[in-house]
């Protein structure tokens, strides 16, 4: 009896999900997968892998292999606003987005992004 009750409960839940989100929400993901989609997925995966490994370069020095990866942009380390030098990843983020370090973001930009984007900078 409890097994039948559990199946009825599952059917009610499944029906409610179908009513709210549509037929695709309750179908088996393998149901719409075919060999054509599989081959397309494998081609895209292979192309992605080739792009990601193409950027890596190796250099052999003696018995040591050094792997390097070129970055798409040069990382700035010195804040143009306060002239602070930093290796912080947090500063890298703000340097990329706002061209200043995190401390300058807090002092001059936070809550005033529109003014900063129009070109305003603090007087040194």
Biopython code that builds the backbone (N, CA, C, O; Angstrom):
import numpy as np
from Bio.PDB.StructureBuilder import StructureBuilder

atoms = [
    (1, "UNK", "N", (0.827, -1.192, 0.000)),
    (1, "UNK", "CA", (0.000, 0.000, 0.000)),
    (1, "UNK", "C", (0.871, 1.254, 0.000)),
    (1, "UNK", "O", (0.577, 2.209, -0.720)),
    (2, "UNK", "N", (1.942, 1.263, 0.803)),
    (2, "UNK", "CA", (2.757, 2.469, 0.873)),
    (2, "UNK", "C", (3.505, 2.704, -0.435)),
    (2, "UNK", "O", (3.764, 3.849, -0.805)),
    (3, "UNK", "N", (3.857, 1.616, -1.142)),
    (3, "UNK", "CA", (4.541, 1.779, -2.423)),
    (3, "UNK", "C", (3.618, 2.458, -3.434)),
    (3, "UNK", "O", (4.044, 3.338, -4.183)),
    (4, "UNK", "N", (2.358, 2.043, -3.448)),
    (4, "UNK", "CA", (1.372, 2.658, -4.343)),
    (4, "UNK", "C", (1.171, 4.128, -3.970)),
    (4, "UNK", "O", (1.041, 4.984, -4.845)),
    (5, "UNK", "N", (1.146, 4.414, -2.672)),
    (5, "UNK", "CA", (0.978, 5.789, -2.216)),
    (5, "UNK", "C", (2.175, 6.638, -2.636)),
    (5, "UNK", "O", (2.015, 7.790, -3.042)),
    (6, "UNK", "N", (3.380, 6.063, -2.537)),
    (6, "UNK", "CA", (4.584, 6.784, -2.957)),
    (6, "UNK", "C", (4.542, 7.092, -4.451)),
    (6, "UNK", "O", (4.899, 8.194, -4.867)),
    (7, "UNK", "N", (4.110, 6.128, -5.257)),
    (7, "UNK", "CA", (4.028, 6.349, -6.702)),
    (7, "UNK", "C", (2.992, 7.416, -7.037)),
    (7, "UNK", "O", (3.197, 8.222, -7.945)),
    (8, "UNK", "N", (1.881, 7.419, -6.307)),
    (8, "UNK", "CA", (0.885, 8.466, -6.527)),
    (8, "UNK", "C", (1.426, 9.840, -6.146)),
    (8, "UNK", "O", (1.159, 10.831, -6.826)),
    (9, "UNK", "N", (2.178, 9.893, -5.067)),
    (9, "UNK", "CA", (2.793, 11.157, -4.633)),
    (9, "UNK", "C", (3.781, 11.664, -5.687)),
    (9, "UNK", "O", (3.808, 12.851, -6.010)),
    (10, "UNK", "N", (4.588, 10.745, -6.214)),
    (10, "UNK", "CA", (5.551, 11.110, -7.261)),
    (10, "UNK", "C", (4.817, 11.609, -8.500)),
    (10, "UNK", "O", (5.236, 12.588, -9.117)),
    (11, "UNK", "N", (3.728, 10.944, -8.867)),
    (11, "UNK", "CA", (2.953, 11.366, -10.039)),
    (11, "UNK", "C", (2.363, 12.755, -9.840)),
    (11, "UNK", "O", (2.330, 13.548, -10.780)),
    (12, "UNK", "N", (1.899, 13.063, -8.634)),
    (12, "UNK", "CA", (1.348, 14.394, -8.355)),
    (12, "UNK", "C", (2.425, 15.465, -8.476)),
    (12, "UNK", "O", (2.200, 16.526, -9.059)),
    (13, "UNK", "N", (3.581, 15.176, -7.926)),
    (13, "UNK", "CA", (4.693, 16.135, -7.992)),
    (13, "UNK", "C", (5.118, 16.345, -9.440)),
    (13, "UNK", "O", (5.348, 17.473, -9.874)),
    (14, "UNK", "N", (5.220, 15.247, -10.178)),
    (14, "UNK", "CA", (5.623, 15.335, -11.575)),
    (14, "UNK", "C", (4.607, 16.132, -12.397)),
    (14, "UNK", "O", (4.991, 16.917, -13.264)),
    (15, "UNK", "N", (3.333, 15.936, -12.133)),
    (15, "UNK", "CA", (2.280, 16.679, -12.835)),
    (15, "UNK", "C", (2.362, 18.163, -12.503)),
    (15, "UNK", "O", (2.194, 19.007, -13.384)),
    (16, "UNK", "N", (2.620, 18.487, -11.235)),
    (16, "UNK", "CA", (2.732, 19.895, -10.843)),
    (16, "UNK", "C", (3.930, 20.555, -11.527)),
    (16, "UNK", "O", (3.844, 21.706, -11.958)),
    (17, "UNK", "N", (5.032, 19.837, -11.626)),
    (17, "UNK", "CA", (6.221, 20.379, -12.313)),
    (17, "UNK", "C", (5.918, 20.585, -13.786)),
    (17, "UNK", "O", (6.298, 21.601, -14.369)),
    (18, "UNK", "N", (5.227, 19.614, -14.394)),
    (18, "UNK", "CA", (4.868, 19.721, -15.816)),
    (18, "UNK", "C", (3.959, 20.920, -16.059)),
    (18, "UNK", "O", (4.140, 21.651, -17.033)),
    (19, "UNK", "N", (2.983, 21.123, -15.176)),
    (19, "UNK", "CA", (2.067, 22.251, -15.332)),
    (19, "UNK", "C", (2.788, 23.586, -15.205)),
    (19, "UNK", "O", (2.481, 24.535, -15.927)),
    (20, "UNK", "N", (3.743, 23.658, -14.290)),
    (20, "UNK", "CA", (4.437, 24.920, -14.050)),
    (20, "UNK", "C", (5.533, 25.202, -15.075)),
    (20, "UNK", "O", (5.662, 26.333, -15.544)),
    (21, "UNK", "N", (6.340, 24.167, -15.435)),
    (21, "UNK", "CA", (7.519, 24.394, -16.274)),
    (21, "UNK", "C", (7.442, 23.788, -17.672)),
    (21, "UNK", "O", (8.302, 24.077, -18.504)),
    (22, "UNK", "N", (6.445, 22.963, -17.953)),
    (22, "UNK", "CA", (6.304, 22.383, -19.284)),
    (22, "UNK", "C", (6.812, 20.952, -19.360)),
    (22, "UNK", "O", (7.379, 20.422, -18.404)),
    (23, "UNK", "N", (6.591, 20.332, -20.533)),
    (23, "UNK", "CA", (6.950, 18.930, -20.746)),
    (23, "UNK", "C", (8.455, 18.670, -20.644)),
    (23, "UNK", "O", (8.869, 17.612, -20.169)),
    (24, "UNK", "N", (9.268, 19.623, -21.085)),
    (24, "UNK", "CA", (10.712, 19.417, -21.107)),
    (24, "UNK", "C", (11.303, 19.256, -19.704)),
    (24, "UNK", "O", (12.365, 18.652, -19.549)),
    (25, "UNK", "N", (10.632, 19.787, -18.691)),
    (25, "UNK", "CA", (11.153, 19.722, -17.330)),
    (25, "UNK", "C", (11.101, 18.319, -16.745)),
    (25, "UNK", "O", (11.871, 17.995, -15.841)),
    (26, "UNK", "N", (10.201, 17.486, -17.251)),
    (26, "UNK", "CA", (10.057, 16.153, -16.647)),
    (26, "UNK", "C", (10.570, 15.033, -17.544)),
    (26, "UNK", "O", (10.566, 13.874, -17.129)),
    (27, "UNK", "N", (11.005, 15.341, -18.748)),
    (27, "UNK", "CA", (11.472, 14.272, -19.626)),
    (27, "UNK", "C", (12.895, 13.867, -19.280)),
    (27, "UNK", "O", (13.654, 14.648, -18.707)),
    (28, "UNK", "N", (13.242, 12.656, -19.629)),
    (28, "UNK", "CA", (14.575, 12.119, -19.406)),
    (28, "UNK", "C", (15.554, 12.848, -20.329)),
    (28, "UNK", "O", (15.287, 12.959, -21.526)),
    (29, "UNK", "N", (16.674, 13.347, -19.813)),
    (29, "UNK", "CA", (17.631, 14.070, -20.661)),
    (29, "UNK", "C", (18.154, 13.220, -21.825)),
    (29, "UNK", "O", (18.481, 13.762, -22.881)),
    (30, "UNK", "N", (18.236, 11.921, -21.649)),
    (30, "UNK", "CA", (18.704, 11.056, -22.726)),
    (30, "UNK", "C", (17.658, 10.880, -23.815)),
    (30, "UNK", "O", (17.969, 10.400, -24.905)),
    (31, "UNK", "N", (16.421, 11.264, -23.526)),
    (31, "UNK", "CA", (15.334, 11.067, -24.473)),
    (31, "UNK", "C", (15.508, 11.848, -25.763)),
    (31, "UNK", "O", (15.109, 11.361, -26.821)),
    (32, "UNK", "N", (16.085, 13.035, -25.718)),
    (32, "UNK", "CA", (16.243, 13.850, -26.921)),
    (32, "UNK", "C", (17.671, 13.808, -27.466)),
    (32, "UNK", "O", (17.992, 14.537, -28.405)),
    (33, "UNK", "N", (18.522, 12.975, -26.896)),
    (33, "UNK", "CA", (19.924, 12.888, -27.310)),
    (33, "UNK", "C", (20.041, 11.836, -28.394)),
    (33, "UNK", "O", (19.551, 10.720, -28.226)),
    (34, "UNK", "N", (20.686, 12.172, -29.512)),
    (34, "UNK", "CA", (20.866, 11.207, -30.588)),
    (34, "UNK", "C", (22.321, 11.244, -31.062)),
    (34, "UNK", "O", (23.134, 12.008, -30.540)),
    (35, "UNK", "N", (22.632, 10.432, -32.032)),
    (35, "UNK", "CA", (24.024, 10.329, -32.503)),
    (35, "UNK", "C", (24.491, 11.624, -33.159)),
    (35, "UNK", "O", (25.671, 11.966, -33.081)),
    (36, "UNK", "N", (23.582, 12.342, -33.802)),
    (36, "UNK", "CA", (23.961, 13.617, -34.432)),
    (36, "UNK", "C", (24.373, 14.636, -33.373)),
    (36, "UNK", "O", (25.387, 15.318, -33.526)),
    (37, "UNK", "N", (23.595, 14.739, -32.306)),
    (37, "UNK", "CA", (23.941, 15.654, -31.216)),
    (37, "UNK", "C", (25.232, 15.220, -30.537)),
    (37, "UNK", "O", (26.042, 16.057, -30.138)),
    (38, "UNK", "N", (25.421, 13.927, -30.407)),
    (38, "UNK", "CA", (26.645, 13.404, -29.786)),
    (38, "UNK", "C", (27.869, 13.776, -30.607)),
    (38, "UNK", "O", (28.873, 14.218, -30.049)),
    (39, "UNK", "N", (27.803, 13.605, -31.926)),
    (39, "UNK", "CA", (28.956, 13.929, -32.775)),
    (39, "UNK", "C", (29.225, 15.436, -32.772)),
    (39, "UNK", "O", (30.384, 15.850, -32.764)),
    (40, "UNK", "N", (28.178, 16.256, -32.780)),
    (40, "UNK", "CA", (28.356, 17.705, -32.725)),
    (40, "UNK", "C", (29.005, 18.118, -31.407)),
    (40, "UNK", "O", (29.905, 18.958, -31.387)),
    (41, "UNK", "N", (28.544, 17.525, -30.307)),
    (41, "UNK", "CA", (29.122, 17.816, -28.989)),
    (41, "UNK", "C", (30.598, 17.435, -28.949)),
    (41, "UNK", "O", (31.417, 18.195, -28.432)),
    (42, "UNK", "N", (30.948, 16.271, -29.487)),
    (42, "UNK", "CA", (32.347, 15.833, -29.476)),
    (42, "UNK", "C", (33.228, 16.735, -30.333)),
    (42, "UNK", "O", (34.377, 16.995, -29.976)),
    (43, "UNK", "N", (32.704, 17.217, -31.461)),
    (43, "UNK", "CA", (33.465, 18.158, -32.301)),
    (43, "UNK", "C", (33.716, 19.473, -31.562)),
    (43, "UNK", "O", (34.826, 20.005, -31.597)),
    (44, "UNK", "N", (32.684, 19.995, -30.893)),
    (44, "UNK", "CA", (32.836, 21.237, -30.136)),
    (44, "UNK", "C", (33.820, 21.053, -28.981)),
    (44, "UNK", "O", (34.615, 21.948, -28.693)),
    (45, "UNK", "N", (33.769, 19.910, -28.327)),
    (45, "UNK", "CA", (34.689, 19.618, -27.234)),
    (45, "UNK", "C", (36.124, 19.542, -27.737)),
    (45, "UNK", "O", (37.042, 20.045, -27.089)),
    (46, "UNK", "N", (36.314, 18.914, -28.890)),
    (46, "UNK", "CA", (37.651, 18.807, -29.476)),
    (46, "UNK", "C", (38.182, 20.192, -29.868)),
    (46, "UNK", "O", (39.354, 20.491, -29.638)),
    (47, "UNK", "N", (37.329, 21.037, -30.458)),
    (47, "UNK", "CA", (37.741, 22.392, -30.845)),
    (47, "UNK", "C", (38.096, 23.220, -29.615)),
    (47, "UNK", "O", (39.073, 23.969, -29.631)),
    (48, "UNK", "N", (37.309, 23.087, -28.552)),
    (48, "UNK", "CA", (37.604, 23.797, -27.310)),
    (48, "UNK", "C", (38.945, 23.362, -26.740)),
    (48, "UNK", "O", (39.743, 24.194, -26.310)),
    (49, "UNK", "N", (39.186, 22.076, -26.738)),
    (49, "UNK", "CA", (40.445, 21.547, -26.203)),
    (49, "UNK", "C", (41.634, 22.049, -27.023)),
    (49, "UNK", "O", (42.671, 22.397, -26.457)),
    (50, "UNK", "N", (41.494, 22.089, -28.339)),
    (50, "UNK", "CA", (42.575, 22.589, -29.195)),
    (50, "UNK", "C", (42.857, 24.062, -28.926)),
    (50, "UNK", "O", (44.015, 24.481, -28.899)),
    (51, "UNK", "N", (41.784, 24.862, -28.725)),
    (51, "UNK", "CA", (41.981, 26.291, -28.433)),
    (51, "UNK", "C", (42.682, 26.480, -27.095)),
    (51, "UNK", "O", (43.558, 27.334, -26.964)),
    (52, "UNK", "N", (42.299, 25.686, -26.106)),
    (52, "UNK", "CA", (42.877, 25.871, -24.770)),
    (52, "UNK", "C", (44.315, 25.375, -24.709)),
    (52, "UNK", "O", (45.120, 25.948, -23.976)),
    (53, "UNK", "N", (44.666, 24.329, -25.453)),
    (53, "UNK", "CA", (46.046, 23.834, -25.416)),
    (53, "UNK", "C", (46.953, 24.615, -26.351)),
    (53, "UNK", "O", (48.172, 24.582, -26.187)),
    (54, "UNK", "N", (46.393, 25.311, -27.321)),
    (54, "UNK", "CA", (47.201, 26.092, -28.257)),
    (54, "UNK", "C", (47.897, 27.246, -27.547)),
    (54, "UNK", "O", (48.996, 27.633, -27.944)),
    (55, "UNK", "N", (47.281, 27.804, -26.504)),
    (55, "UNK", "CA", (47.851, 28.943, -25.803)),
    (55, "UNK", "C", (49.008, 28.544, -24.897)),
    (55, "UNK", "O", (49.834, 29.389, -24.554)),
    (56, "UNK", "N", (49.086, 27.284, -24.505)),
    (56, "UNK", "CA", (50.138, 26.844, -23.601)),
    (56, "UNK", "C", (51.414, 26.609, -24.382)),
    (56, "UNK", "O", (51.395, 26.029, -25.467)),
    (57, "UNK", "N", (52.511, 27.058, -23.827)),
    (57, "UNK", "CA", (53.799, 26.855, -24.450)),
    (57, "UNK", "C", (54.717, 26.216, -23.431)),
    (57, "UNK", "O", (54.599, 26.464, -22.231)),
    (58, "UNK", "N", (55.634, 25.392, -23.914)),
    (58, "UNK", "CA", (56.595, 24.763, -23.011)),
    (58, "UNK", "C", (57.998, 25.139, -23.439)),
    (58, "UNK", "O", (58.288, 25.343, -24.618)),
    (59, "UNK", "N", (58.841, 25.220, -22.454)),
    (59, "UNK", "CA", (60.241, 25.538, -22.690)),
    (59, "UNK", "C", (61.061, 24.573, -21.843)),
    (59, "UNK", "O", (60.803, 24.412, -20.650)),
    (60, "UNK", "N", (62.039, 23.938, -22.456)),
    (60, "UNK", "CA", (62.873, 22.979, -21.741)),
    (60, "UNK", "C", (64.207, 23.642, -21.431)),
    (60, "UNK", "O", (64.914, 24.097, -22.330)),
    (61, "UNK", "N", (64.538, 23.689, -20.138)),
    (61, "UNK", "CA", (65.811, 24.236, -19.685)),
    (61, "UNK", "C", (66.511, 23.125, -18.909)),
    (61, "UNK", "O", (66.153, 22.829, -17.769)),
    (62, "UNK", "N", (67.515, 22.513, -19.541)),
    (62, "UNK", "CA", (68.197, 21.398, -18.887)),
    (62, "UNK", "C", (67.239, 20.230, -18.718)),
    (62, "UNK", "O", (66.682, 19.733, -19.697)),
    (63, "UNK", "N", (67.045, 19.790, -17.478)),
    (63, "UNK", "CA", (66.135, 18.686, -17.179)),
    (63, "UNK", "C", (64.748, 19.172, -16.787)),
    (63, "UNK", "O", (63.884, 18.358, -16.460)),
    (64, "UNK", "N", (64.519, 20.469, -16.813)),
    (64, "UNK", "CA", (63.256, 21.042, -16.327)),
    (64, "UNK", "C", (62.412, 21.517, -17.498)),
    (64, "UNK", "O", (62.910, 22.184, -18.405)),
    (65, "UNK", "N", (61.128, 21.168, -17.471)),
    (65, "UNK", "CA", (60.176, 21.648, -18.464)),
    (65, "UNK", "C", (59.336, 22.744, -17.820)),
    (65, "UNK", "O", (58.699, 22.522, -16.790)),
    (66, "UNK", "N", (59.337, 23.922, -18.430)),
    (66, "UNK", "CA", (58.592, 25.063, -17.910)),
    (66, "UNK", "C", (57.396, 25.286, -18.818)),
    (66, "UNK", "O", (57.548, 25.495, -20.021)),
    (67, "UNK", "N", (56.196, 25.241, -18.231)),
    (67, "UNK", "CA", (54.969, 25.489, -18.983)),
    (67, "UNK", "C", (54.504, 26.905, -18.709)),
    (67, "UNK", "O", (54.378, 27.314, -17.554)),
    (68, "UNK", "N", (54.252, 27.646, -19.764)),
    (68, "UNK", "CA", (53.773, 29.016, -19.614)),
    (68, "UNK", "C", (52.485, 29.174, -20.403)),
    (68, "UNK", "O", (52.242, 28.467, -21.381)),
    (69, "UNK", "N", (51.679, 30.100, -19.963)),
    (69, "UNK", "CA", (50.437, 30.399, -20.660)),
    (69, "UNK", "C", (50.385, 31.902, -20.891)),
    (69, "UNK", "O", (50.519, 32.690, -19.955)),
    (70, "UNK", "N", (50.198, 32.278, -22.102)),
    (70, "UNK", "CA", (50.117, 33.694, -22.443)),
    (70, "UNK", "C", (48.769, 34.240, -22.014)),
    (70, "UNK", "O", (47.740, 33.597, -22.221)),
    (71, "UNK", "N", (48.769, 35.418, -21.419)),
    (71, "UNK", "CA", (47.514, 36.059, -21.062)),
    (71, "UNK", "C", (47.072, 36.940, -22.225)),
    (71, "UNK", "O", (47.897, 37.401, -23.013)),
    (72, "UNK", "N", (45.792, 37.165, -22.323)),
    (72, "UNK", "CA", (45.240, 37.966, -23.414)),
    (72, "UNK", "C", (45.549, 39.445, -23.233)),
    (72, "UNK", "O", (45.578, 40.199, -24.206)),
    (73, "UNK", "N", (45.779, 39.859, -22.004)),
    (73, "UNK", "CA", (46.056, 41.264, -21.754)),
    (73, "UNK", "C", (47.161, 41.379, -20.702)),
    (73, "UNK", "O", (47.396, 40.462, -19.916)),
    (74, "UNK", "N", (47.809, 42.497, -20.715)),
    (74, "UNK", "CA", (48.867, 42.739, -19.736)),
    (74, "UNK", "C", (48.228, 43.167, -18.414)),
    (74, "UNK", "O", (47.346, 44.025, -18.392)),
    (75, "UNK", "N", (48.673, 42.571, -17.333)),
    (75, "UNK", "CA", (48.134, 42.895, -16.022)),
    (75, "UNK", "C", (48.911, 44.092, -15.466)),
    (75, "UNK", "O", (50.136, 44.062, -15.352)),
    (76, "UNK", "N", (48.163, 45.145, -15.123)),
    (76, "UNK", "CA", (48.785, 46.332, -14.552)),
    (76, "UNK", "C", (48.936, 46.126, -13.051)),
    (76, "UNK", "O", (48.021, 45.632, -12.391)),
    (77, "UNK", "N", (50.075, 46.500, -12.522)),
    (77, "UNK", "CA", (50.347, 46.304, -11.102)),
    (77, "UNK", "C", (50.345, 47.611, -10.317)),
    (77, "UNK", "O", (50.221, 47.585, -9.093)),
    (78, "UNK", "N", (50.477, 48.731, -10.977)),
    (78, "UNK", "CA", (50.541, 50.006, -10.277)),
    (78, "UNK", "C", (49.267, 50.805, -10.531)),
    (78, "UNK", "O", (48.868, 51.023, -11.675)),
    (79, "UNK", "N", (48.641, 51.233, -9.443)),
    (79, "UNK", "CA", (47.404, 52.003, -9.526)),
    (79, "UNK", "C", (47.713, 53.403, -10.050)),
    (79, "UNK", "O", (48.560, 54.091, -9.480)),
    (80, "UNK", "N", (47.047, 53.845, -11.123)),
    (80, "UNK", "CA", (47.303, 55.183, -11.653)),
    (80, "UNK", "C", (46.763, 56.296, -10.756)),
    (80, "UNK", "O", (47.165, 57.450, -10.904)),
    (81, "UNK", "N", (45.860, 55.971, -9.829)),
    (81, "UNK", "CA", (45.273, 56.988, -8.968)),
    (81, "UNK", "C", (46.162, 57.270, -7.766)),
    (81, "UNK", "O", (46.475, 58.426, -7.482)),
    (82, "UNK", "N", (46.576, 56.207, -7.050)),
    (82, "UNK", "CA", (47.354, 56.411, -5.816)),
    (82, "UNK", "C", (48.796, 55.938, -5.937)),
    (82, "UNK", "O", (49.556, 56.050, -4.975)),
    (83, "UNK", "N", (49.190, 55.417, -7.084)),
    (83, "UNK", "CA", (50.541, 54.914, -7.343)),
    (83, "UNK", "C", (50.947, 53.749, -6.435)),
    (83, "UNK", "O", (52.141, 53.502, -6.262)),
    (84, "UNK", "N", (49.991, 53.035, -5.858)),
    (84, "UNK", "CA", (50.300, 51.861, -5.039)),
    (84, "UNK", "C", (50.616, 50.695, -5.967)),
    (84, "UNK", "O", (50.033, 50.577, -7.045)),
    (85, "UNK", "N", (51.540, 49.831, -5.547)),
    (85, "UNK", "CA", (51.937, 48.655, -6.301)),
    (85, "UNK", "C", (51.425, 47.429, -5.584)),
    (85, "UNK", "O", (51.622, 47.298, -4.376)),
    (86, "UNK", "N", (50.765, 46.515, -6.302)),
    (86, "UNK", "CA", (50.129, 45.387, -5.639)),
    (86, "UNK", "C", (50.166, 44.134, -6.493)),
    (86, "UNK", "O", (50.123, 44.203, -7.722)),
    (87, "UNK", "N", (50.247, 42.965, -5.817)),
    (87, "UNK", "CA", (50.123, 41.674, -6.484)),
    (87, "UNK", "C", (48.803, 41.005, -6.131)),
    (87, "UNK", "O", (48.622, 39.824, -6.429)),
    (88, "UNK", "N", (47.890, 41.714, -5.515)),
    (88, "UNK", "CA", (46.620, 41.153, -5.061)),
    (88, "UNK", "C", (45.707, 40.839, -6.247)),
    (88, "UNK", "O", (45.579, 41.631, -7.180)),
    (89, "UNK", "N", (45.081, 39.669, -6.187)),
    (89, "UNK", "CA", (44.111, 39.303, -7.215)),
    (89, "UNK", "C", (42.900, 40.212, -7.187)),
    (89, "UNK", "O", (42.293, 40.484, -8.223)),
    (90, "UNK", "N", (42.547, 40.682, -5.995)),
    (90, "UNK", "CA", (41.424, 41.604, -5.850)),
    (90, "UNK", "C", (41.736, 42.918, -6.563)),
    (90, "UNK", "O", (40.875, 43.484, -7.237)),
    (91, "UNK", "N", (42.964, 43.396, -6.413)),
    (91, "UNK", "CA", (43.356, 44.620, -7.116)),
    (91, "UNK", "C", (43.359, 44.405, -8.628)),
    (91, "UNK", "O", (43.030, 45.320, -9.383)),
    (92, "UNK", "N", (43.731, 43.197, -9.078)),
    (92, "UNK", "CA", (43.709, 42.906, -10.516)),
    (92, "UNK", "C", (42.298, 43.063, -11.080)),
    (92, "UNK", "O", (42.112, 43.605, -12.170)),
    (93, "UNK", "N", (41.325, 42.593, -10.339)),
    (93, "UNK", "CA", (39.933, 42.696, -10.773)),
    (93, "UNK", "C", (39.515, 44.158, -10.934)),
    (93, "UNK", "O", (38.954, 44.540, -11.961)),
    (94, "UNK", "N", (39.788, 44.967, -9.921)),
    (94, "UNK", "CA", (39.390, 46.377, -9.981)),
    (94, "UNK", "C", (40.239, 47.160, -10.975)),
    (94, "UNK", "O", (39.766, 48.130, -11.568)),
    (95, "UNK", "N", (41.496, 46.743, -11.161)),
    (95, "UNK", "CA", (42.367, 47.404, -12.139)),
    (95, "UNK", "C", (41.816, 47.164, -13.551)),
    (95, "UNK", "O", (41.861, 48.055, -14.398)),
    (96, "UNK", "N", (41.304, 45.974, -13.794)),
    (96, "UNK", "CA", (40.752, 45.655, -15.106)),
    (96, "UNK", "C", (39.452, 46.398, -15.353)),
    (96, "UNK", "O", (39.237, 46.936, -16.439)),
    (97, "UNK", "N", (38.586, 46.429, -14.354)),
    (97, "UNK", "CA", (37.260, 47.021, -14.551)),
    (97, "UNK", "C", (37.253, 48.542, -14.402)),
    (97, "UNK", "O", (36.608, 49.233, -15.191)),
    (98, "UNK", "N", (37.966, 49.075, -13.393)),
    (98, "UNK", "CA", (37.883, 50.509, -13.102)),
    (98, "UNK", "C", (39.205, 51.255, -13.262)),
    (98, "UNK", "O", (39.245, 52.471, -13.075)),
    (99, "UNK", "N", (40.280, 50.559, -13.600)),
    (99, "UNK", "CA", (41.605, 51.155, -13.737)),
    (99, "UNK", "C", (42.069, 51.815, -12.448)),
    (99, "UNK", "O", (42.610, 52.921, -12.463)),
    (100, "UNK", "N", (41.852, 51.125, -11.333)),
    (100, "UNK", "CA", (42.351, 51.575, -10.034)),
    (100, "UNK", "C", (42.407, 50.376, -9.095)),
    (100, "UNK", "O", (41.847, 49.324, -9.401)),
    (101, "UNK", "N", (43.078, 50.526, -7.956)),
    (101, "UNK", "CA", (43.164, 49.440, -6.987)),
    (101, "UNK", "C", (41.878, 49.366, -6.154)),
    (101, "UNK", "O", (41.009, 50.232, -6.258)),
    (102, "UNK", "N", (41.772, 48.331, -5.337)),
    (102, "UNK", "CA", (40.577, 48.140, -4.525)),
    (102, "UNK", "C", (40.386, 49.292, -3.538)),
    (102, "UNK", "O", (39.262, 49.747, -3.327)),
    (103, "UNK", "N", (41.474, 49.764, -2.936)),
    (103, "UNK", "CA", (41.373, 50.851, -1.957)),
    (103, "UNK", "C", (40.833, 52.126, -2.611)),
    (103, "UNK", "O", (40.005, 52.820, -2.021)),
    (104, "UNK", "N", (41.292, 52.435, -3.813)),
    (104, "UNK", "CA", (40.777, 53.605, -4.528)),
    (104, "UNK", "C", (39.326, 53.393, -4.937)),
    (104, "UNK", "O", (38.541, 54.342, -4.954)),
    (105, "UNK", "N", (38.963, 52.151, -5.267)),
    (105, "UNK", "CA", (37.565, 51.863, -5.576)),
    (105, "UNK", "C", (36.684, 52.190, -4.377)),
    (105, "UNK", "O", (35.639, 52.825, -4.524)),
    (106, "UNK", "N", (37.102, 51.758, -3.196)),
    (106, "UNK", "CA", (36.320, 52.009, -1.986)),
    (106, "UNK", "C", (36.249, 53.505, -1.702)),
    (106, "UNK", "O", (35.185, 54.019, -1.355)),
    (107, "UNK", "N", (37.358, 54.201, -1.845)),
    (107, "UNK", "CA", (37.411, 55.626, -1.503)),
    (107, "UNK", "C", (36.705, 56.526, -2.515)),
    (107, "UNK", "O", (36.050, 57.492, -2.123)),
    (108, "UNK", "N", (36.826, 56.226, -3.811)),
    (108, "UNK", "CA", (36.369, 57.178, -4.825)),
    (108, "UNK", "C", (35.228, 56.699, -5.712)),
    (108, "UNK", "O", (34.486, 57.526, -6.241)),
    (109, "UNK", "N", (35.062, 55.375, -5.893)),
    (109, "UNK", "CA", (34.132, 54.897, -6.909)),
    (109, "UNK", "C", (32.872, 54.278, -6.333)),
    (109, "UNK", "O", (31.784, 54.499, -6.865)),
    (110, "UNK", "N", (32.989, 53.514, -5.266)),
    (110, "UNK", "CA", (31.859, 52.758, -4.737)),
    (110, "UNK", "C", (30.652, 53.671, -4.520)),
    (110, "UNK", "O", (30.715, 54.639, -3.763)),
    (111, "UNK", "N", (29.559, 53.344, -5.197)),
    (111, "UNK", "CA", (28.341, 54.145, -5.118)),
    (111, "UNK", "C", (28.318, 55.302, -6.104)),
    (111, "UNK", "O", (27.296, 55.974, -6.239)),
    (112, "UNK", "N", (29.434, 55.549, -6.801)),
    (112, "UNK", "CA", (29.520, 56.658, -7.757)),
    (112, "UNK", "C", (30.118, 56.189, -9.087)),
    (112, "UNK", "O", (30.920, 56.892, -9.701)),
    (113, "UNK", "N", (29.719, 54.999, -9.517)),
    (113, "UNK", "CA", (30.313, 54.417, -10.728)),
    (113, "UNK", "C", (30.052, 55.259, -11.972)),
    (113, "UNK", "O", (30.923, 55.385, -12.833)),
    (114, "UNK", "N", (28.860, 55.834, -12.069)),
    (114, "UNK", "CA", (28.520, 56.619, -13.259)),
    (114, "UNK", "C", (29.450, 57.823, -13.400)),
    (114, "UNK", "O", (29.893, 58.139, -14.504)),
    (115, "UNK", "N", (29.747, 58.493, -12.288)),
    (115, "UNK", "CA", (30.653, 59.649, -12.323)),
    (115, "UNK", "C", (32.043, 59.209, -12.779)),
    (115, "UNK", "O", (32.696, 59.909, -13.554)),
    (116, "UNK", "N", (32.494, 58.051, -12.301)),
    (116, "UNK", "CA", (33.820, 57.538, -12.661)),
    (116, "UNK", "C", (33.860, 57.188, -14.151)),
    (116, "UNK", "O", (34.850, 57.463, -14.829)),
    (117, "UNK", "N", (32.781, 56.580, -14.657)),
    (117, "UNK", "CA", (32.731, 56.178, -16.064)),
    (117, "UNK", "C", (32.717, 57.381, -16.998)),
    (117, "UNK", "O", (33.142, 57.276, -18.149)),
    (118, "UNK", "N", (32.222, 58.544, -16.506)),
    (118, "UNK", "CA", (32.220, 59.742, -17.349)),
    (118, "UNK", "C", (33.583, 60.418, -17.399)),
    (118, "UNK", "O", (33.772, 61.369, -18.158)),
    (119, "UNK", "N", (34.538, 59.939, -16.598)),
    (119, "UNK", "CA", (35.896, 60.474, -16.694)),
    (119, "UNK", "C", (36.386, 61.210, -15.461)),
    (119, "UNK", "O", (37.522, 61.684, -15.450)),
    (120, "UNK", "N", (35.565, 61.323, -14.418)),
    (120, "UNK", "CA", (36.009, 62.028, -13.219)),
    (120, "UNK", "C", (37.115, 61.250, -12.533)),
    (120, "UNK", "O", (37.031, 60.028, -12.417)),
    (121, "UNK", "N", (38.157, 61.944, -12.073)),
    (121, "UNK", "CA", (39.250, 61.369, -11.293)),
    (121, "UNK", "C", (39.590, 62.319, -10.161)),
    (121, "UNK", "O", (39.433, 63.530, -10.311)),
    (122, "UNK", "N", (40.054, 61.798, -9.027)),
    (122, "UNK", "CA", (40.392, 62.677, -7.903)),
    (122, "UNK", "C", (41.647, 63.482, -8.201)),
    (122, "UNK", "O", (42.513, 63.054, -8.965)),
    (123, "UNK", "N", (41.732, 64.662, -7.581)),
    (123, "UNK", "CA", (42.935, 65.474, -7.707)),
    (123, "UNK", "C", (44.016, 64.901, -6.805)),
    (123, "UNK", "O", (43.762, 64.585, -5.643)),
    (124, "UNK", "N", (45.220, 64.770, -7.343)),
    (124, "UNK", "CA", (46.319, 64.206, -6.538)),
    (124, "UNK", "C", (46.907, 65.279, -5.646)),
    (124, "UNK", "O", (47.841, 65.010, -4.891)),
]
sb = StructureBuilder()
sb.init_structure("model")
sb.init_model(0)
sb.init_chain("A")
sb.init_seg("    ")
for serial, (resi, resn, name, xyz) in enumerate(atoms, 1):
    if name == "N":
        sb.init_residue(resn, " ", resi, " ")
    sb.init_atom(name, np.array(xyz, "f"), 0.0, 1.0, " ", f" {name:<3s}", serial, name[0])
structure = sb.get_structure()
